Amino acid sequence: MSTVETANATANNWLNTEGKPVIIAGPCSVETEDQMIQTAQRLKATGKVNMLRGGIWKPRTRPGMFEGIGAKGLPWMQKAKELTGLPITIEVAKASHVELALEFGVDVLWIGARTTVNPFSVQEIADALRGVDIPVLVKNPINPDLALWLGGVERLEKVGVTRLGGIHRGFSNSSEKIFRNRPQWQMAIDFKTALPNVPLINDPSHICGRRDLLASVAQKAMDLNFDGLMIESHITPDEAWSDAKQQITPEVFGDLISALTFRKHNVDAAEKTQLDQLRKDIDLIDEEIIHVLASRMKVAREIGRAKIL
């Protein structure tokens, strides 16, 4: 058993919600006080949310894009927490983010995919958390690199963070034609195999990049015994300042969660037989092959249309 596994063998029941998956929801970006408060209250009314999320700082690919409202949004998150009684979680990308998050009573931090890919940035966050007792979730890096993902968790563990978790948000692939980020479910299973006592949450919003696929991906995650879901929700999704196509209203979110089939989690990994695991691996590989072929067919159709023109 690794150092991380040993340290977290008992500590990571922090995410347990009476044996049910934890459900995290909220806007991609915190835009205004009214938008954040309304979203939080309507999510609370669904009875399906355990924690509120909100993007305060948004790392973007190109300058000039909306990069988050910044620290001025933290009091709005704090107010949403007070009004709903729900804990709050935000993304942090550097030490100053950590300091502000702690100042405003953020309950859980997460490290985004663009940060996980940079060990220097993860270490800066880890150093800022030395001696701080707060849960931290680590998203998978943009590209399918399991070592980087595990390394992010290990850096936090080494400074004394014991309540750790992972977030599977899919992986960038230039040939992808269906999802925003290819799920590559086997990579998530490999993470769970390496760190069986570290909770793993699925992020259908960033995998899908579009609303119509959210339910199927969320159900797949539940079928694979993920420990929870993080789904983006906005009061007026089409008017969102970032990632509009993948967000849903709180009411649609509530219906989506209600329609999911939650299976009993297999909490004892030792009970899984090698044959069962190999069968699951084969199913995942078959699914990836079908998905890649579907993407290929889309490209072939585009080629056909280009020839006609």
C-alpha positions as CSV (number, residue, x, y, z in Angstrom):
1,M,0.0,0.0,0.0
2,S,1.4,3.4,-1.0
3,T,1.9,6.3,1.4
4,V,-1.2,8.1,0.1
5,E,-3.3,5.0,0.5
6,T,-2.1,4.4,4.1
7,A,-2.7,8.0,5.1
8,N,-6.2,8.1,3.6
9,A,-7.4,4.6,4.4
10,T,-9.7,6.0,7.1
11,A,-9.6,9.8,6.5
12,N,-11.4,9.8,3.1
13,N,-14.7,8.8,4.5
14,W,-15.1,12.7,4.6
15,L,-16.9,12.4,1.3
16,N,-19.3,9.7,2.4
17,T,-23.0,10.8,2.4
18,E,-24.5,7.8,4.1
19,G,-23.4,5.5,1.4
20,K,-24.8,7.6,-1.4
21,P,-22.7,9.5,-4.1
22,V,-21.9,13.1,-3.3
23,I,-23.5,15.5,-5.7
24,I,-21.8,18.9,-6.4
25,A,-23.5,21.5,-8.6
26,G,-23.3,25.2,-9.4
27,P,-22.3,27.6,-12.2
28,C,-19.2,27.2,-14.3
29,S,-18.4,30.8,-13.5
30,V,-19.7,33.0,-10.7
31,E,-20.9,36.1,-12.7
32,T,-23.0,38.3,-10.4
33,E,-24.3,38.1,-6.8
34,D,-27.9,37.6,-8.0
35,Q,-26.9,34.8,-10.4
36,M,-24.9,32.9,-7.7
37,I,-27.6,33.3,-5.0
38,Q,-30.5,32.4,-7.3
39,T,-28.7,29.3,-8.7
40,A,-27.8,28.2,-5.2
41,Q,-31.3,28.6,-3.8
42,R,-32.9,26.8,-6.8
43,L,-30.4,24.0,-6.5
44,K,-31.1,23.7,-2.8
45,A,-34.8,23.4,-3.7
46,T,-34.2,20.3,-5.8
47,G,-33.1,18.4,-2.7
48,K,-30.4,16.8,-4.8
49,V,-27.3,18.7,-4.0
50,N,-24.7,18.1,-1.3
51,M,-22.3,20.9,-2.2
52,L,-22.2,24.1,-4.2
53,R,-19.5,24.8,-6.8
54,G,-18.6,28.1,-8.5
55,G,-15.8,29.2,-10.7
56,I,-14.1,32.3,-9.3
57,W,-10.9,32.2,-11.3
58,K,-11.1,30.7,-14.8
59,P,-7.9,29.7,-16.6
60,R,-8.6,30.3,-20.3
61,T,-6.7,29.3,-23.4
62,R,-6.4,32.7,-25.0
63,P,-6.3,36.3,-23.5
64,G,-9.4,38.4,-23.7
65,M,-11.7,35.6,-22.8
66,F,-13.7,35.8,-19.5
67,E,-11.3,34.7,-16.8
68,G,-13.6,34.8,-13.9
69,I,-15.0,37.5,-11.7
70,G,-12.1,37.1,-9.2
71,A,-12.0,37.6,-5.5
72,K,-15.1,39.9,-5.5
73,G,-17.2,36.7,-6.1
74,L,-16.0,35.1,-2.9
75,P,-18.5,37.0,-0.6
76,W,-21.3,35.9,-3.0
77,M,-20.2,32.3,-2.5
78,Q,-20.0,32.8,1.2
79,K,-23.6,34.2,1.2
80,A,-24.9,31.3,-0.9
81,K,-23.4,29.0,1.8
82,E,-25.1,30.9,4.6
83,L,-28.5,31.0,2.8
84,T,-28.6,27.3,1.8
85,G,-26.6,25.7,4.5
86,L,-24.6,23.9,1.8
87,P,-20.8,23.7,1.8
88,I,-19.0,25.4,-1.1
89,T,-16.1,24.5,-3.3
90,I,-14.0,26.5,-5.8
91,E,-11.0,25.9,-8.0
92,V,-7.6,27.3,-6.9
93,A,-4.5,27.6,-9.2
94,K,-1.9,29.3,-7.0
95,A,-1.1,30.2,-3.4
96,S,-2.9,33.5,-3.4
97,H,-6.1,31.7,-4.4
98,V,-5.7,29.3,-1.5
99,E,-5.2,32.2,1.0
100,L,-8.4,34.0,-0.2
101,A,-10.4,30.8,-0.3
102,L,-9.5,30.1,3.3
103,E,-10.2,33.6,4.3
104,F,-13.8,33.4,3.0
105,G,-14.6,30.0,4.5
106,V,-14.5,27.8,1.4
107,D,-15.1,24.2,2.5
108,V,-13.4,22.2,-0.3
109,L,-10.8,23.2,-2.9
110,W,-10.2,21.6,-6.2
111,I,-7.2,21.8,-8.5
112,G,-8.1,22.2,-12.2
113,A,-6.9,20.1,-15.2
114,R,-4.6,22.9,-16.5
115,T,-3.0,23.2,-13.1
116,T,-2.6,19.5,-12.4
117,V,-0.4,19.3,-15.6
118,N,2.2,21.5,-14.0
119,P,4.0,20.0,-10.9
120,F,5.4,23.5,-10.0
121,S,1.9,24.9,-9.7
122,V,0.6,21.9,-7.7
123,Q,3.6,22.2,-5.4
124,E,2.9,25.9,-4.8
125,I,-0.7,25.1,-3.8
126,A,0.5,22.2,-1.6
127,D,3.0,24.5,0.2
128,A,0.2,27.0,0.8
129,L,-1.8,24.3,2.4
130,R,0.9,22.9,4.7
131,G,-0.7,22.5,8.1
132,V,-4.2,23.4,6.8
133,D,-7.0,20.9,7.4
134,I,-9.2,21.2,4.3
135,P,-10.3,18.7,1.7
136,V,-8.8,19.0,-1.8
137,L,-9.9,17.4,-5.0
138,V,-7.5,17.0,-7.9
139,K,-8.8,16.9,-11.5
140,N,-7.1,14.7,-14.0
141,P,-4.5,16.6,-16.3
142,I,-5.7,17.7,-19.7
143,N,-3.8,14.9,-21.4
144,P,-4.0,11.2,-20.3
145,D,-1.1,11.0,-18.0
146,L,-1.8,8.9,-14.9
147,A,1.5,9.7,-13.2
148,L,0.8,13.4,-13.2
149,W,-2.6,12.8,-11.8
150,L,-1.3,10.6,-9.0
151,G,1.6,12.9,-8.5
152,G,-0.8,15.8,-7.8
153,V,-2.5,13.8,-5.0
154,E,0.9,12.7,-3.6
155,R,2.2,16.3,-3.4
156,L,-0.7,17.3,-1.3
157,E,-0.4,14.2,0.9
158,K,3.2,15.0,1.6
159,V,2.4,18.4,3.2
160,G,-0.2,16.8,5.5
161,V,-3.5,17.1,3.5
162,T,-5.4,13.9,4.4
163,R,-8.8,14.5,3.0
164,L,-8.1,14.0,-0.7
165,G,-10.1,13.1,-3.8
166,G,-9.9,13.0,-7.6
167,I,-12.1,14.4,-10.3
168,H,-12.4,12.7,-13.7
169,R,-13.2,15.3,-16.3
170,G,-12.0,13.6,-19.4
171,F,-9.0,14.1,-21.7
172,S,-8.2,16.4,-24.6
173,N,-7.9,14.8,-27.9
174,S,-7.7,16.7,-31.2
175,S,-9.5,14.0,-33.1
176,E,-12.5,13.9,-30.8
177,K,-15.8,14.6,-32.5
178,I,-18.4,13.7,-30.0
179,F,-17.3,14.7,-26.5
180,R,-15.5,17.9,-25.5
181,N,-13.0,15.7,-23.6
182,R,-12.8,12.0,-24.3
183,P,-13.8,10.1,-21.2
184,Q,-11.2,7.3,-21.4
185,W,-12.9,5.5,-18.6
186,Q,-10.0,3.1,-18.2
187,M,-7.8,5.9,-17.0
188,A,-10.2,6.7,-14.2
189,I,-10.3,3.0,-13.2
190,D,-6.5,3.0,-13.2
191,F,-6.6,6.0,-10.8
192,K,-9.0,4.1,-8.5
193,T,-6.9,1.0,-8.7
194,A,-3.8,2.9,-7.7
195,L,-5.6,4.8,-4.9
196,P,-8.6,2.6,-3.9
197,N,-9.2,4.7,-0.7
198,V,-9.3,8.0,-2.4
199,P,-12.8,9.1,-3.6
200,L,-13.2,9.7,-7.3
201,I,-15.9,12.1,-8.6
202,N,-17.0,12.3,-12.2
203,D,-17.5,15.6,-14.1
204,P,-19.9,15.0,-16.9
205,S,-20.1,18.7,-17.8
206,H,-16.5,18.9,-19.0
207,I,-16.5,15.5,-20.5
208,C,-19.6,16.2,-22.6
209,G,-19.4,19.9,-23.4
210,R,-23.1,19.7,-24.3
211,R,-26.3,19.1,-22.4
212,D,-27.7,16.2,-24.3
213,L,-24.9,13.8,-23.3
214,L,-24.9,14.7,-19.6
215,A,-27.4,12.0,-18.4
216,S,-25.7,9.1,-20.2
217,V,-22.2,10.0,-18.9
218,A,-23.5,10.6,-15.4
219,Q,-25.2,7.2,-15.5
220,K,-22.0,5.5,-16.8
221,A,-20.1,7.0,-13.9
222,M,-22.7,5.7,-11.4
223,D,-22.5,2.2,-13.1
224,L,-18.7,2.3,-12.5
225,N,-19.2,3.1,-8.8
226,F,-17.8,6.6,-8.9
227,D,-18.1,8.3,-5.5
228,G,-20.0,11.4,-6.9
229,L,-20.8,13.8,-9.6
230,M,-19.9,17.5,-10.3
231,I,-22.4,19.1,-12.7
232,E,-22.6,22.7,-13.9
233,S,-25.8,24.5,-13.4
234,H,-26.9,28.1,-14.2
235,I,-30.2,29.9,-13.9
236,T,-30.0,31.0,-17.6
237,P,-27.5,28.6,-19.2
238,D,-27.7,30.1,-22.7
239,E,-26.6,33.4,-21.3
240,A,-23.7,32.1,-19.3
241,W,-20.4,33.9,-19.6
242,S,-18.5,30.7,-20.0
243,D,-19.3,27.1,-21.1
244,A,-22.9,27.9,-21.9
245,K,-23.6,24.7,-23.9
246,Q,-22.8,22.3,-21.1
247,Q,-24.8,24.0,-18.3
248,I,-28.3,23.2,-17.3
249,T,-30.9,24.9,-15.1
250,P,-31.3,23.8,-11.5
251,E,-34.6,22.2,-12.3
252,V,-33.2,20.2,-15.3
253,F,-30.4,19.2,-13.0
254,G,-32.8,17.9,-10.4
255,D,-34.7,15.9,-13.0
256,L,-31.4,14.4,-14.3
257,I,-30.3,13.3,-10.8
258,S,-33.7,11.9,-10.1
259,A,-33.6,9.8,-13.3
260,L,-30.2,8.2,-12.4
261,T,-30.0,4.6,-11.2
262,F,-27.7,4.5,-8.2
263,R,-26.2,1.0,-7.6
264,K,-24.8,-0.2,-4.4
265,H,-21.1,0.6,-4.2
266,N,-18.7,-2.2,-3.8
267,V,-16.7,-0.7,-0.9
268,D,-14.4,-3.7,-0.5
269,A,-12.1,-3.9,-3.5
270,A,-10.7,-7.2,-2.3
271,E,-14.0,-8.9,-3.1
272,K,-13.7,-8.2,-6.8
273,T,-12.4,-11.2,-8.6
274,Q,-9.7,-10.8,-11.2
275,L,-12.0,-12.3,-13.8
276,D,-14.7,-9.7,-13.1
277,Q,-12.2,-6.9,-13.4
278,L,-10.9,-8.2,-16.7
279,R,-14.4,-8.4,-18.1
280,K,-15.0,-4.8,-17.1
281,D,-11.7,-3.8,-18.7
282,I,-12.8,-5.5,-22.0
283,D,-16.2,-3.7,-21.9
284,L,-14.4,-0.4,-21.5
285,I,-12.0,-1.1,-24.3
286,D,-14.8,-2.1,-26.6
287,E,-16.7,1.1,-25.7
288,E,-13.6,3.2,-26.5
289,I,-13.2,1.4,-29.9
290,I,-16.8,2.0,-30.8
291,H,-16.4,5.7,-29.8
292,V,-13.3,6.1,-31.9
293,L,-15.0,4.5,-34.9
294,A,-17.9,6.9,-34.4
295,S,-15.5,9.8,-34.5
296,R,-13.8,8.4,-37.6
297,M,-17.2,8.1,-39.3
298,K,-17.9,11.8,-38.6
299,V,-14.6,12.8,-40.1
300,A,-15.2,10.6,-43.2
301,R,-18.6,12.3,-43.7
302,E,-16.9,15.7,-43.5
303,I,-14.4,14.6,-46.1
304,G,-17.3,13.5,-48.3
305,R,-19.1,16.8,-48.0
306,A,-15.8,18.7,-48.8
307,K,-15.4,16.7,-52.0
308,I,-18.9,17.5,-53.1
309,L,-18.3,21.2,-52.6
